[in-house]
Amino acid sequence: MSEEQAQQLMQQMQMLETYFADLSQREVTLIGVLRESIAAIESIKSLKLKPTSDALVPIGMGTYVQTKISATDKIVLNIGSGIAVEKNSDSAINYLEAKIKEIEVALNDVTSRKQEVVARLEHGKDKMNQLMEASSQNISG
């Protein structure tokens, strides 16, 4: 293996490491969205059990206003691109459960891609070690 091939291998490994870091960040983001979705479903379910309850509403910069929730028959969902729709509790839960399934599919995809990248990185490291051994044998021999 020539020095040029070794440099190409190093560049490939650096690109794989960057890609791995990107995948890891996506995984963290997806897990956060998944947790938030599950928490939203649990909140809707608990509101259905106790229709009138106290709540804190964020108004910005870590500041909250205490309020009473008196009607839970209508839930407003952000469906993306700045669009929100009004749904009843059951429809909102169904929508969120469908989103959770999409997130789980995306999370599985990211996880399998990470495993592929790890395997390719290991293969590259093995190749680099072989190159180093061959190079040291050529120098000493």
DAHUDA-V645179 format. One line per field, one symbol per residue. phi: phi as a letter, one per 40 degrees, with the letter a starting at -180 (. if undefined). psi: psi as a letter, one per 30 degrees, with the letter a starting at -180 (. if undefined). burial: + if it has 24 or more other ideal C-beta (glycine too) atoms within 12 Angstrom, else -. A space follows every 50 residues. Layout:
phi=???
psi=???
burial=???
This chain:
phi=.ccccccccccccccccccccccccccccccccccccccccccccccccb cbacabbcbhfgbbbcabcbbbcbbbbcbhfgbbbcbcdccccccccccc ccccccccccccccccccccccccccccccccccccccccc
psi=kleeeeeeeeeeeeeeeeeeeeeeeeeeeeeeeeeeeeeeeeeeeeeeei ejlklkkkglhgklkklkjfkgfkkkkjglhgkklklleeeeeeeeeeee eeeeeeeeeeeeeeeeeeeeeeeeeeeeeeeeeeeeeeef.
burial=--------+---+--+---+--+---+--+---+--+--++--+--+--- ---------------------+--+-+-----------+--++-++--++ --+---+--+---+--+---+--+---+--+----------
